[in-house]
């Protein structure tokens, strides 16, 4: 079938997080033809930020969304461009009212819809952590179920020009418009799964178009990177692209990197469908155009994910700089001096992190010593600690200086993932004052799971594919950083970290899947220690995905780590020298 404007829905992203480029909405509307403008403003940390805003009497939604709407709302109405956003955060009704007031101020007539039902407060019954099986004993301050795309589709079916949601899955911002435009029902599992994959690719904005890409040297004009567009077809396949004349790059590599971001099992669970990421097929269709096909779908689970947040206590961090010789000895002296003034065991939790920052030359060696204390008592974690650190300034290691002044403790939140019966959650769409309860569709009549061919088995023991890290294998090997032949992207999933690694060809993947086992990952990244590690294969992408459970503790808001979101975990892995087969040493990732 020849593609026409009536068979393809062009869904453009203009935000990957609360704080993304304010001009992006205008750039996407003015840069070329689009049908739907979406943006993702929410993350687990964002919900905590919005909760804090609400406690201070501020709006519980993403206020930057209104700034963007002021720039583009009139043009979108003129051109029939629908706007779908989760910027409603903890208060989608108030956000929708603010958009309505903005439209009136601009002299525009717009149909504004908002989606509610995700807010489950107050929670009833025990709240079990989906990762650790612990039962919550603290008092939640937020609890939001991840809704799917169906409420968005209902809003668009009732004529909404702008749809504002609270907590929906990131991919729902694409799946919902796809349901509306292509008429997908609950049984169209493959099409729905394809839209989920497209939504996952574009949800993080420029990360699909060359942003944060391992091989950034391949990306032209990254400073003016264009945001992504998903050209969504009726069968759920899509083309990922961007507006012409913008910077960045859309390649199989950049799309693969984003597909591996913040995922777990290849069975990607969602409220509308379970998308099989191990069935995704990518093809470079042309410059800055990647075709995404082959995605298979299975029935959604009977439960919805719930993001629960509670206050964890108070924290304070002081950062000292160590320079020159004897870095570790200087760190030890610094700690001894501090704990002599304020006992270490007076805090509920203490985290000490020594991070080298300099070169091998002793004259240029620098390290950061970050000491974080946490306690339920604000006074204990406050100036009593930070002032004690400053008091050591003239009685500590040579070259002492710090990066943080003495300050009070600040509250921190804890993210608590949970599950709830999907049938117990009632989504409601309100369009121009009329409320519509969105019925949960019956489960599709599917009795068999999708069978996926993962390719021939590969030996994972002796060389040439395994090999000893110091001696190499029986095949000729060169030693080089893993990143010379493999890309990686990493991120946070609550208290867990995900790490995706990919190579270019099937032959290279045969080596990677055999070489990079869970035990090998522990050798290369000692910070993983004895934490549980799950390893998943995605042969179609020539990729592996690892989930390191508990690396981030209680989640981003509570993590004392310098890299609290595991953003650099993949780059740390790529920097480690490993023995690489000769057939790979001259290959270049593209």
N, C-alpha and C positions, 0 to 999 in steps of 0.2 A: 504494500500500500504506500502510495506517495504521501509523504508527510505534508500537512498543511497546517495553517494556524488553528484550524478547528480540531485537529487531532493531537496536538502537542500543547501541554500546559507549561508555560515558562515561569518557574518559581524562583525568585531571586532572594538571596539572603543579604541583610544589611547590618547584622549584628551577631557576634559570637559570644558576647558576654556583656554584663552591665559595666560599661566603661569603654566600649569599643568606639571606633571612629564615628564621630557625630555626623560627618558629611556623607557617610556611606549611603543613607537612604536617598538623598538627592542624587548621588552619583548613579545609583542603580535605576532610578526613575528616569533620569535624563540621558543615561548612557546608551540606551537602546530599548527595543520592545521587550516588555515583560507583562505577565498577566497577574501575578501575585507577588506582593512584597512581604517577606517574612523576616523575622529577627528573633534570636534567642537571647534573652536577658537573664535567664535563671540558671543557677548552679546550686549545689548543696551549700556552698559558702554564702552565696547570694541570699538564700532564704534566711540565714542567720543575720546577715547585714540588714535585711528588711525588717526582721523581727526587732533588732536593736533600734532601727528608725521608728518603728511603731511605738515602742516603749518610751521613746523620747517625744512622742506627739507628732512625728513626721509621717508623711504618707507611706503606706506599706507596699508601694509599687515603684517601678523603675521610672524615675522622673525624666531621665534623658530621652525616653520614648516620646514624650510630649515635644521636646525640642525638635526631634526629627520630624514629627508629624506636622509641626508648624511649617516646616520647609517643603513638604511634599503632599499634604493632604489634598489641596486644591487640584494639583496636577493629576493625582491618582483618581479623583472623582471624575475629572474631565475625560480621562482615558479609559475608565472602567477597570482600573487596577485595584484588585482586592488587597486589603492589608490584614495580615494575620500575625499576632504577636502574643507571646507569653509574658509581656511586660507587666501584666496585672499583678504578678507576684502573690502577695498575701491579701490583696484587696482589689480584685479585678473589677468589681462594681465601681469603686471610687475612681479607678483608672479610666474606665469607660465614660464615667460622668465628666472627667476632666477633658477627655477627647471631645465629648459633645459640647462642652463649654468653649473649647478652642475653636471648633467648627463654627459655632454661633458668632464668636468674636471675629472670625475671618469672613463672615457672611456666607457660609457654605451650608448646604443641606446634605446631611450624611446620615445613613442608617448605621447606628453603632450597636454592636452586640457584645455581650460578655458571657463567659462560661464560669459557672460556679459548681460546687459539689466536691471539689478536691479537698477542701478544708475539713478535717475530721475532728477538730477540737470541739468539745473536750473528749479525749480518748476514754473508751470504756474497756475494762478488762485488762489482763496482762499484756504487755507489749514485748514481744520476744525479738531479739536482735537476729536478723536473717543471716548474718555472717557468723556470729559467735554463739548463738542460742542462749545468750544471757537474757534475763528478764529485767526490764527497766524498773529501777526503784526511784529515780529522780522524777521531778514534775516537768512534763513537756511544756515548751512554750510555742512550738508549732508542730503540726502533723498534717502532711499533705499527700494525698494519693496521686500517683501519676496517671492522669486520664489519657485517653487516646485521641484519635483524629475524628471519631464520629460526632462529638458535639460541635466541632468546628464546621464539619460538613453540614450539619443541621442549621447552623447559623447562616452559612452561605446560601443554603437552599431557601431560607426565609428572607433573602434579599439584603443581608448585611453587607455594607461596604467595608467596615472595619470590625474585626473580631479580636477581642482582648480576652486572654485566658489567664488563669492562675497556673498551678503546676500541672502541666501536661508533659508527656515525653517530648524530648527535643525533636524527634522525627515526626511527631504528630503535626507539626507546623507545615509539613509537606504532605503527609498522608491525608490529612483532613481535606485540603483543597483538591487532592487527587480523587478522593471519594466523591466529592461534589461534582467535579468536572467530568470525570469518566464514568460515574454511576456505579462504582464498585460496591458490592454487597459483602456481607461477612464471609461468604463462601469463596470469594475471589482471592484466595490465599496467596498465590504467586504474585499477582499484581500488587496486593497490599504489601507483601514482603519486599518487592522491588522498590516501592515508594519509601519504605522504611530505610532501605539502604541508601537511596538518594537523599533522604532527609538527614541521615547520619553523616553523609559526605559533606553536605553544605551547611550543617548546623553551626559549625565553628568558624564561619566566615572565611577569612583568608588562609586558614590552615589547609583548605582544599586547593588553593591557587598559588602555592609556593611558600606561604608563611610557615615559619618554624620548621622548614624542610631540612632534612639531614644533609642533602646535597645542594645547599643554598647557592653554591657557585653556578649552578645551572639556571638559576632563576633571574630573568632580566628585570631590571627596574623594580626591585622588591619594595623600594621606598614608596612607590605609588601602586602597590598591589591592588588589583581589582577583586571585588567580592564575587562569589560563585553563583552560578545559575544552574538549575536542574531543569532540563527539557524533558518533562515527564510524559510518557506515552501511555496509551490505553492498556497495554499489556504489563505495565509496571516497569518496563525497561526505561532507560533514561540516557541522556547525554549531559555530561557535566562540562560546563564551559564558563566563559566570562565575557564581559562586554569588550568589543574590539577597541584597541588603543589604550587599554589599561595595562599596568605592569603586572608582573607575576607570571605564573606558568600553570597550565592544566595538563598534566601528563599522567601516564599510568603510575609513575612513581609518586607524584603528589597525591593522587587519589588513593593509592594503596596506603600511604602513610596515614591519611585521615581515617580510612576504614579500620585501621588497627588502633585508633585512639580511644582509650577508655572503654574497652570491651572486655568481656570475660570469655565464656564459652562461645563457640561458633553458633550455637543456638541462641539467638538474640531475642530474649523474651520481651513481649510488649502487649499492651491491652487489646490491640487489634489483630495481631498475628505474631507468630514466632518466625522470625526471618533467619534463614540459614545462610550465614556469612561464608560458610565453606562452599557455597554454590555460586558465589559471585564471579562473573567473568568480565574482565576489562580489556578494552581494545582501543588503541589510539586511532580514532577515526579521522583526525586531521589536526592541524595546529590548534592547540588549546581546546580540543574536543576529545573527550574520553567517553566511549560507549560502555554502558553498564547493562549487562544482560544475564540471563540464566538463573536469576534469584528464585529459589524455591521457598514456599511458605508452609508452615504447619499451624495447627490450631493454637490460639493464644492460651496461656495458662489460666486456671480458674481464679487466680489471685492477682492483685495489683500491688506494686511496690509502693511503700509509704516512706516518705522522708520525715523522720521525727528529729527534732532538735530540742536539747535541754541545756541549761546553764551548767557548766562543769566546775566553775570556781573562778579563781583569779590567777593571772600569770604576770611574770616580769622577766625581761631578758636584758642582759648586759653583754656587750660585745667589746672584747679587748683585742688589740693588734700586737702580734709577736713578730719580731724581725730579726734576721741574721742567723747567728749560730745557735745551736742547742734549743731548737724550737720546743721539743717535747719537755725538756727540763724546765724551760721557762713557764710552760703551761702548768706544770706540776707545782712550781713555786707560787704562781698566781692563785691556784685553787687553795693551796695550804693557807695562804694569807687571808683569803676571803672567809674560808670556813672557820678560821680562828676567831673571827669577829662575829659571825652569825653561823651557828651550828648547821651543818648540812642536814642532819636528821630532824630539824625543826620544820621542814617542809614536807608536804605530802608526796611531792615528786620533784626530782631534780634531773635535768638533762644537760650534759656537757658535750659540746661538739667542737672538735679541733679540725679546721678546714684549711689545708695548705692553699695559698693563693699565688705563690711566686715561682721563680725559675730554679733550676738546679744550682745556680751560682749562689754561694753563701751570702754574698753581698746583696743579693736581690731577693732572698727568701723572705716570704711574708706568710703569716697564717692568721686566721681569725679564731679566737676562742670565744664561743657563744655559750653563756651559762643561763639557762632558763629554769626558773623555779615556779611551781604551781602549788596552790593551797586554797582551801575553802575560805580561809580568812584573808580578806583583802589587806589588812594591816601587816600580816605575816609576810605576804608576798610583795608588799609595797616598798616604801622607802627604807624600811629596816634592812632590806636586802640591797637595794641599789646604792644606798649611801655607804653601806659596808664595803661594797666594791670600790667606790671612789676613795674611801679612807685608806686603801692600800696603795694609793698612787705614788707615794714616796717611800714605800717600804715593800717593794715587790721586785720584779725582774727588771733588768736594764732595758731601756727603750720603751718603758711602759707608756701607752696612751690608749684611750678608748674611743669608740665611735658613738656611744650612747650616753647621754647625761643621766644623772639620777632622776628617777621618775616614779610615779605611783603605779600600782598594779592595775591591769585592765581585765575585765571579764572575758571569759572565753566560752564558746559553746561546744557541745558534743553532738555529732551527727549519729543518728541511731536508725539504721535501715530496718524496716519491718515489712510484713506482708498482711494484706487484708483480703477477705473474700470479695471478689469483684462484684458479686450480686448485692453486696451491702452498701455499695457506693452509688449514689444517684446524681448523675450530672444534670445540670439545669442550664439551658440557654435562654438568655433574656435579650430580645430584640425589640428595640423601641418601646420598652415597657411591658412587653408581652413575654411571659415565661413559658418555656416548653421543657417538659421533662423528657430526657433522652433515654429511650428504652434500650436496655442492653440486648443486643441481638442474640438469637439462639446460637448455640455452638454449631459450627459447620459439621456436616456429616462426613467426617474424615476418620478413617479407622487405621490407616497406616502412616507411619512416620516416613519422611523423605529419606531415601537411601542415597548416600553420597559415596562415589568412588574416590578413594584417597590415594590411589596409585600403588605401585609395588612396594612391598616392605623393603626396608634398608637396614643392613647390619649397623648396630650402634655401638659395638664393642671395640675390637682391635682396630689398628690402622688398616687402610689409609684414612677412613672417614672419622674414626675416633682419635686415636693417637695420644701420646703423652704431651702435655703442654710444653715441656722443656726439651723433649727429645724428638718430637715430631712423629710422623708415621712412616710406613714403608714407602709410600709414594713421595716424590720430591716435594718438599714444602719450603715456603719462605715464611718468615715471621714479619708480620705487619699488623697495625691496628685493625681490629675487626671492621671498623668503619670504612676502610678502603674498599671493601667489597660488599658491605651490608648496610642498609639503612635501618633506622630505628625511630620509634616514637613512643613516648611514655606519658602517663598521667595518673590521676587519682580516681579511685572508685570507693568512696568512703574511707575506711581505714586501710584499704588495700591499694596496691599500686599495680598498674598494668604496664606491660612492656612488650611492644610488638617489634619484631625483627624481620626484615625481608631482604631477598636477593633478586637477581634479574631473571635467571633461567631455571628450567627444571633440573638441569645438571647441578647447578649451584645449590638449588634447594635440597637435592639429595645429600650433598655434603652438609648443609646447614642443619637439616633435621637430625642427622646422625651425630654431628659434633656438639650442637648446643642443647644438651640435656639439662634437666633440673640441677643435677650435681655440678655440671660444668658451669652453669650460671652462678652457682654459689662460689665457685673458685674465682670467677672473673669479677663478681660483685660481692665482696666480703660483707657488705652491710646487710645482705639478705640473711646472713647467719643461718640459724636453724629454723627460720620461719617456713611455714608450709608454702609450697610453690605448685601451682597448677600450670600445666603446659598443654597447649592446644595447637593443632596443625591446621593450616589453611592452604592446601596445596595449590589451589587455583591462583592464589596471590603470591605463591612461592614464599610463604610467611609462616612464622611461629608467633604465638601470643602466650605470654607468661602473666600470671596473676600472683603477685607476692602478697600473701595474706598477712595483715597486721603491720606492714612496714610503716604505715602512717599513723599507727596508734588508733586514736578515736576520731580520725578524720582531720580535714584540713584546718578547721577552726581551732582544734585542740592540739595539733601536731607542733612540737617544739623544734622540728628539723629545719635547717636552713632552706632546704628544698622541700617545703611542706606539701607540695602537690606532685612530687615525683616528676616534675617536668623535665629534669635533666638526667634522669636515670638512664634513659636510652643513650644519651651522649656519653655518659660515663662508661657504659658498656662498649661503645664504638671506639673509645680511646685505648682500650686494653689490647696490647700486642698478643696475637695468637698465631699458631702455625696455619698457613693457608696453602692449599694445593696450588701447584704451579699453573694449572689451567685457569685459575681464577685471578692470578696476580696481574694480568693485563686487561681484565675486563673492567668496564665502567658501567656503573648503574645509570639508568636513564628512565 
